[in-house]
Amino acid sequence: GTGKTETIKAAANYLNVPYMEVNAANIVPQGIKGMSIEDVLSNLYIRSEYDLDKAERGLVFLDEFDKLNENDLEIKGAVKNILLTFTQGGTFPIDNDQFSISFDTAMLSKVFAGVFEKIRDQKKTIGFGEKKEEEKKASDDKELELRDKIIDKSYFSQEELSRINTILAYSDLDRDTRKRILLYSKLSELQKKKNRYKRDFGIDIDADDSYIEALLDEIKKNNEGMRVVNNIVKIS
């Protein structure tokens, strides 16, 4: 609930590239029931209106990558080997009833996201904004420290992590930021609900301070993110 998915969606939209989001923990080797990398690439190709050049320059967002470690060890090892080829830029043959293509992932943008609980003592964000030279060095040192922790906690191996050229650490949102998102963001379920009730029923919804504060108290109590806030608003 810190904005990882929405950041990547916004980037894909801004760059006008095809976008595919998938839960990494659900990926399986081809031939096993479930979503394979070939399935992901096939869907990206379809979203690119069967333009292979466009698809190969698209963006694949692998969410909940931290959960991959919780899978069956044998399947996890097979999936990680596939993802290593996928990340470094391999060619995947795809042959189905609709089309037969060879998808090269070398130019594909890949994002691995997750809640890496064991390294959450890192509070500062990295990778954003203009930096002076000393600030850039501090950021580089912080990224190296994060890389060491990620490897130490076995989220990635050294070889796997070496294929990833940028790490962005998102901190938990503070209360004021969450409140601003609720009240003003286009992504806020509250704003969507207000617009929907106005459009469909001619009703003006007024979310008073007590409602907003109760929402913020609820997620603070359970240490949840903005996704949970939006879900609460949906059922309110």
C-alpha positions in Angstrom: 0.0 0.0 0.0 2.9 2.4 -0.5 2.3 3.0 -4.2 4.6 0.5 -5.9 2.1 -0.8 -8.4 0.6 2.7 -9.2 4.1 4.1 -9.8 4.9 1.4 -12.4 1.4 1.8 -14.1 2.0 5.5 -14.3 5.5 5.0 -15.8 4.1 2.5 -18.4 1.3 4.9 -19.3 3.7 7.9 -19.5 6.2 6.0 -21.7 3.3 4.6 -23.8 4.5 1.0 -23.6 2.4 -2.2 -23.1 2.2 -3.3 -19.5 1.6 -6.6 -17.8 1.3 -7.2 -14.1 1.6 -10.6 -12.6 1.9 -12.2 -9.1 5.4 -13.7 -9.1 4.4 -16.2 -6.5 1.9 -17.8 -8.9 4.5 -18.3 -11.7 5.2 -22.0 -12.5 7.4 -23.7 -15.1 5.7 -24.3 -18.5 3.7 -27.6 -18.5 2.5 -27.2 -14.9 -0.9 -25.8 -14.2 -0.7 -22.1 -13.5 0.8 -18.9 -15.1 4.1 -19.5 -16.9 6.5 -16.8 -18.2 5.4 -17.8 -21.7 1.8 -17.0 -20.7 2.9 -13.6 -19.4 4.7 -12.8 -22.6 1.7 -14.1 -24.7 -0.6 -11.7 -22.9 1.8 -8.8 -23.4 2.0 -9.6 -27.1 -1.9 -9.6 -27.3 -2.0 -6.3 -25.4 0.5 -4.9 -27.9 -2.1 -5.8 -30.7 0.2 -8.5 -32.0 3.1 -6.1 -32.6 6.1 -8.1 -31.5 8.6 -5.2 -31.6 6.3 -3.1 -29.4 5.7 -6.1 -27.0 9.5 -6.7 -26.7 9.9 -3.1 -25.5 7.1 -3.4 -23.0 7.1 -3.6 -19.2 6.5 -6.6 -17.0 5.7 -6.0 -13.3 6.3 -9.0 -11.1 4.6 -8.2 -7.8 4.9 -10.1 -4.5 8.3 -11.4 -5.5 9.2 -11.8 -1.8 6.5 -14.6 -1.7 8.4 -16.7 -4.2 10.6 -17.9 -1.4 7.5 -19.4 0.3 6.8 -21.8 -2.6 7.7 -25.5 -2.9 11.5 -25.6 -3.1 11.7 -27.7 -6.2 9.3 -25.5 -8.1 10.9 -22.4 -6.7 14.3 -23.4 -8.0 12.9 -24.1 -11.5 11.0 -20.8 -11.6 14.1 -18.9 -10.4 16.2 -20.4 -13.2 13.5 -19.4 -15.7 13.4 -15.9 -14.3 17.2 -15.6 -14.5 17.0 -16.2 -18.2 14.0 -13.9 -18.5 15.8 -11.1 -16.6 19.2 -11.2 -18.4 17.4 -11.3 -21.8 16.6 -14.7 -23.2 14.4 -15.8 -26.1 11.2 -17.7 -25.3 9.4 -19.6 -28.1 5.7 -19.3 -27.8 3.5 -21.7 -29.9 -0.2 -21.9 -29.3 -3.5 -22.0 -31.2 -3.4 -18.2 -31.9 0.1 -17.6 -32.9 3.7 -18.8 -33.1 6.4 -16.3 -32.1 9.9 -16.1 -30.6 9.9 -13.5 -27.8 13.2 -11.8 -27.0 13.2 -10.3 -23.5 16.5 -8.4 -23.8 14.8 -5.0 -24.3 11.9 -5.7 -22.0 11.7 -3.7 -18.8 11.3 -5.9 -15.7 10.3 -4.8 -12.3 10.4 -7.0 -9.2 8.4 -5.7 -6.3 7.6 -7.0 -2.8 7.4 -6.3 0.9 10.8 -7.4 2.1 9.9 -7.5 5.8 13.4 -8.6 7.0 15.1 -5.4 5.7 12.4 -2.9 6.8 14.7 -1.1 9.2 15.8 0.9 6.1 13.6 4.1 6.4 15.0 6.4 3.8 13.8 6.3 0.2 16.4 6.0 -2.5 16.5 6.7 -6.2 14.2 9.8 -6.3 14.9 13.5 -6.9 18.0 15.5 -7.8 21.0 14.8 -5.7 24.2 16.7 -4.9 27.4 14.7 -5.2 27.6 13.8 -1.5 23.9 12.9 -1.4 24.4 10.7 -4.5 27.3 8.9 -2.8 25.2 8.3 0.3 22.4 7.0 -1.9 24.8 4.7 -3.7 26.1 3.4 -0.3 22.5 2.9 0.9 21.7 0.9 -2.3 24.8 -1.3 -1.7 23.7 -1.9 1.9 20.2 -2.9 0.6 21.7 -5.2 -1.9 23.8 -6.9 0.8 20.7 -7.3 3.0 18.6 -8.7 0.2 21.2 -11.3 -0.6 21.9 -12.1 3.1 18.1 -12.7 3.7 18.0 -15.0 0.6 15.4 -13.0 -1.3 17.8 -13.1 -4.3 21.2 -14.7 -4.9 24.2 -12.6 -5.9 23.8 -13.8 -9.5 20.1 -12.9 -9.6 20.5 -9.5 -8.0 23.4 -8.6 -10.3 20.9 -8.6 -13.2 18.9 -5.9 -11.5 20.4 -2.5 -12.1 18.3 -0.2 -9.9 16.7 -0.6 -6.5 14.1 1.8 -5.2 13.1 1.5 -1.5 9.6 2.7 -0.6 9.0 3.8 3.0 5.6 3.4 4.7 3.4 6.4 4.0 2.8 8.8 6.9 -0.6 9.8 8.2 -0.8 13.2 6.4 0.2 11.6 3.1 -2.5 8.9 3.4 -5.0 11.6 4.3 -4.1 13.6 1.2 -4.4 10.5 -1.0 -7.9 9.8 0.4 -9.1 13.4 -0.1 -7.5 14.4 -3.4 -5.9 11.5 -5.4 -7.6 10.3 -8.6 -6.7 6.8 -7.3 -8.6 7.2 -4.1 -11.6 4.9 -3.8 -13.3 7.6 -1.8 -13.1 10.0 -4.8 -14.3 7.3 -7.2 -17.2 6.6 -4.9 -18.2 10.2 -4.6 -18.1 10.6 -8.4 -20.1 7.5 -8.9 -22.9 8.4 -6.4 -23.1 11.9 -8.0 -23.3 10.5 -11.5 -25.6 7.6 -10.9 -27.9 8.9 -8.1 -27.4 12.7 -7.9 -26.2 12.2 -4.3 -23.3 14.3 -2.8 -21.2 12.2 -0.4 -19.5 14.2 2.3 -16.8 12.3 4.2 -16.5 14.1 7.5 -13.4 14.3 9.6 -14.5 11.5 11.9 -14.8 9.1 9.0 -11.4 10.0 7.6 -9.7 9.8 11.0 -11.4 6.4 11.7 -10.0 5.0 8.4 -6.5 6.2 9.3 -6.8 4.8 12.8 -7.9 1.4 11.5 -4.9 1.0 9.1 -2.5 2.3 11.8 -3.9 -0.2 14.3 -3.3 -3.1 11.9 -0.1 -1.7 10.2 -1.8 -1.8 6.8 -1.4 0.3 3.6 -3.6 2.3 1.2 -4.9 -0.7 -0.6 -6.7 -1.7 2.6 -8.0 1.8 3.1 -9.6 1.7 -0.4 -11.1 -1.7 0.4 -12.7 -0.3 3.6 -14.1 2.6 1.7 -15.6 0.3 -0.9 -17.7 -1.6 1.7 -18.5 1.4 3.9 
